[in-house]
Each structure stands twice: as structure tokens, then as C-alpha cells.
Amino acid sequence: MSQSRLTELTWREVRRAGEEGIALLPIGSQEQHASHLPMGTDTLLVEEVVDRALDMLAREDGPGVVRLPALPFGHSPHHLFAAAVSLSAATLGAVLDDILDSLVTSGYRRIMVVNGHGGNDEIMRLAVKRFALRSPVTVAACSYWTLTAGEDGAGRPDVTPGHAGWFETSLMLAARPDLVRTPVPARAPIEPPPLFDTPPYPGLMVERHGEWERVGGSTDDACDADAARGDRLLEDRARGLARAVHAFDAASRSPR
């Protein structure tokens, strides 16, 4: 089977692909990414990882995947202090539910959602869990930065994924250098550090009003971001996603 784009298929081809194939939906956001990255960074990066992974699967004669257009809007109220186009949690959950329901009605029984924005993660996972409870479908969900192949030491786990910092800026320098405003300005240390990024106790999630605005929407210094390391990190995530698709295919394929 092949890797296809839903937008380019006829309805009969969509139906046939749904018999055995996997529908893959990337989701992103439109939000402030400091002063050097574009609003669509999360959408652009998840699309880059997905497209690289599908190229790998095509070379490996991997399982059939139908790639949906990326959902470009996400849950970003924490960036409205600057600029964002944000869906409420309830709206994003409802949109995902409608998309999943449409895919099932169109014949798909296996669906993957690949996320590019931290604010979407919990909503996406809840939507997937709820949908699988009421529909005859197997659904998987992940955020792209969590799926590594574990074969490259180019990363910095202490600032991954972060926001508009070293990790995202390195990836954007590799994927879309034309959209990175350079030179990337140095970020002065923030004191005290934001609690959402440095919780006072391991395992404790803390959110404090006004912290995203106080830190200017970035979590770490991006001035030493590197395109070569960014490309290696993109390849690692893409390889991890390709392997995850293989694993999902093997675990969810109906026995013949």
C-alpha cells in the first residue's frame, strides 16, 4: 500500500484506502513564538516530521497511510497576551470528535493523530480515549517530539520541547530557515523561573497567572540553535514516528 494525501484522492479512493489503511491527522497551532519564529511554527514542524516519516515508509514499503491536511488551529489561550488564533478546549475536542467521526463514516477503522503543540496534548488524548469508547475504531495519538528513534545524541532533553527555544528554533532552521528571523536574539535569564517549566516538586504541575507573558512566550535561550542539529533531530523524530506507524499497523490490523 502507499502513502497518500486525502486532498488528492477521489472519494472512491478514500473509501478503498480506509479498508486497510491508516488515516493520519496532524494538528498544530497559530500562536506567538517569541520574536524570531512564525505563528505557525507548531503546524509547520508537525507537518515536516509527518512528511519525512511518510517518505521513510514509502521507501520501506510500509503500511498504507492517508495523510489528512493539518488542523492549523489549536488550544493557545496562554499566548493571547501577544497574538494567537485559539480554540477553546471544548471546541478543539469537538472538532477532533467530528473529524474522527467523519473518518469512521468514510470507512476508516484505524486513525492516528500526531500533535505539534503542547497545549493540544491533553485535549487530543482525551478526545481519542472518549471516541474509542463509543466507536468501532482503533485510534492512536502522540506529540511528535516524544517519538524518538533513540539513535542520535544531538538533542538537549533539558530544553525539549520547550517553546520558541533551542529545540524548536533548531528544527525551524532546518525545516524553514526562510521563516526564522535572524540573528536570533539572546534571552536573558528569567528570575524566578516560571513554575510551569520548573515545578517546585517532581511530578507536581503548577500554573501561575501571567507567567507566559512574564517570560515573553519563550522557555529557554535560542541564540545557539543549530540547523544541522535540527535536521538530525527532525530525522530522529520522523524515524520514531515511522516506527510507531509500523507498530500501530501490526497491533491494529485485523487478522485475515
N, C-alpha and C positions, 0 to 999 in steps of 0.2 A: 504494500500500500504506500501511498505518497503523502507528502506534507502539502497541504493546500490552504488557500485563503478563502474564507467564506464569501467575501465580497466578490470574488471572481468566479464562483461556481453558479451553475444553474440550480433551480430548485430540485430537479431530479438528481443531480449530482450530490447535492446536500443530503438528500434522503438516502441515497446509496451509501455515502460515506458514514452516515450515522449507524448503519447496520453493524459495523465492527469498529469504526474509528473512534477517536477521542476528540472531543471539542475542547479547544483551549482558549480561555478568555484572559487576556492581560488587563489589569486595572492599574491606573495611576492617579495623578492629581494635577491641579494647576494652582501653584502656590509660591509664595516668596521663597527664594533660596539665596539668602544674603544678597550682596550687591554684584556678584560675579557670575551667577548661574541663572538660566532662564526659568520662567514659571513652570514650564513643562518638563523639568528635569526628571521627575519620577516616572512620567509616562515614557519619555524618550529612552530612559535606561532599561525599564522593564521590556520595552519593545526590542531593544538591542539584544538583551540576553535571550529573549524568546526566539528571535530570528536566528541568532547564532546556534542555539540549541536545535532548531528545526533543520538548519543546514547540516549539522552533525548527524542528525537522524536520517536525513536523506542519503548521506554518503554511506551510512551503515545499513541501509535497507531496513530502517526501524519501523515501528508501528505507524499506522495511518493517523495523522493529526490534521484537523481542520482548525486553522487559526482564525479566531474572530478579530474584528477591529478592536483596538484597545479602548476601554472605557476611560476617557481622559479626565473625568472629574472624580474626586474622592472626598473624604471627610477631613476638612482642613480648617476648622474654626480657629485653631490656635495660631494661624498665620493671617487672619483677617486684620490684625493690628497694622499690617503693611498692605498686602494685596493677596487675594486668593479668590477662586471660584469654588465654593464649598457646598457639599451636600450635607444635610443633617444625617445623623446616624440612622434614623428611621427611614429616610429617603434612600440612602445608599443600600440599606438592607432590602428595601422594597424593589429597587432597581435590579439588584442581583437576583432576587427571587423571581422577578419577571423574566429576566434573561435565561435563567436556568429552566424555568417552566417552558419558555418558548423552545429551547433546545430539546427538551424531552418530547414536547408535542411534535417537533420536527423529526423525531426518530432517534435521538441520541440517548444512550444509556450510560455513557462514560464521559465525564466532564472534568477538566482541570481549570482551576482559577490560579493565576500567577500574579502576585501583587508587587507593586513598586513603591508603595507609600506606607510608612509606619502607621499613620492614622487610620488606614483601612483594615489593618490586620485583624483586630478583634471582631470587627463587624463582618468581615469576609468569613472568618471561621465559624461564627455563629450562624450566618446565613446558610453555609454549606451543611452544618450539622442539622439545622431545622429542616432544610429541604430534603435531605436523605431520609428523614423520619417519615415523610409523607409521600415520597415519590419513588417509583421503582428505578432507582438510578444509583450509580456509584460515583461519588464526587470527591475530588482531591483539592487541596488548597495549600499554597505556600507563598512566602515572600522570597523574592529571588535571591536576596543576599544570604539566606540561611542554607541554600543548597550548594554546597561546595563539593568539588571532586576530591579535595584534600591532597592535591598534587603540587601545589605551588606555595612557596613561602613569601610571596610578595605582599601579603596582607598585613594589616595592623589591627588585630582584634580589639584593641582598646578604643579605637575610634570608628568601628564598623557596626552598623551602617552610618551612625551619626546623621547630621543634617547640614548640607552645604559645607561640609568639612573636607578632610583629606580624602576620604573614601569616595564620596560622590564626585568631588572635583576631579580626582584622578580618572574615574570612569568616564566622565564627560570629556576630559581632554583626549581620551582615546576614541570615544564614540562620536562626539560632535564638537571638535575643537573650535569650529567656527562660531559656536554659541557661547563660549567661555570668555568672559571679559577679563583680559589680561593687561598688565600683571595682576595676579590675584593679591589683594591686599592682605597684609599680616593682621591677625586677630589678637588683640591684647588679651592677656589672661583675665578671666571674669571671676571676681571675688565678691561674695561667696559663689562657688559654682552652683548651677541650677540643680534643684533637688530631683527633677525628672531624669537627670543624667547621672547624678551621683547620690543615690539614696542613702540615708543615714544608717541603714541597716540592711544587710544582704537579704534579698527576697522581698523587701518592702517597696511597694510602688508609692511614690509621693508626687503629687502635683500641687504647685503653689501658684496662685493667681498672679498674672503679669510676668512670669519668668521668661516666656518665649520672647516677649518684647524687650525685656531687660538684656537678653543676650544677643539681640539683633537677629534672631532666627537661625543662628549657626551654633553648632555644638563644639567645634574644635577648629584649630588653625589650619587653613587650606593652602597657605602660601608655598608649601613644599610639595604640593600634589604633583604627580608624575604620570605622563601619558603612557610610557612603556609599562610601568607597573599597573596602571589602569587597564591596559589591554590584557595583561596576564590575569588580572582579577576578573575581567569580563569573560575570558575564556574558561576560567575555573568555574564560575557560576553557570555558564552555558553548559559545560560538560556535566556539572552536577544536575542541572535541570534535565538534560538528555537522559542521564541515567535514571532519574526519578520517573521520567515518562516510560522508559523501558520497564521499570519495576511496577509502576501502576498498571501498565498494559498486562504484564504477567499475572498480577494479583486480581485483576478485574475481568479478564477475558472469560467468556462463557465456555465451559467445556464442550467440545464437539461430540 
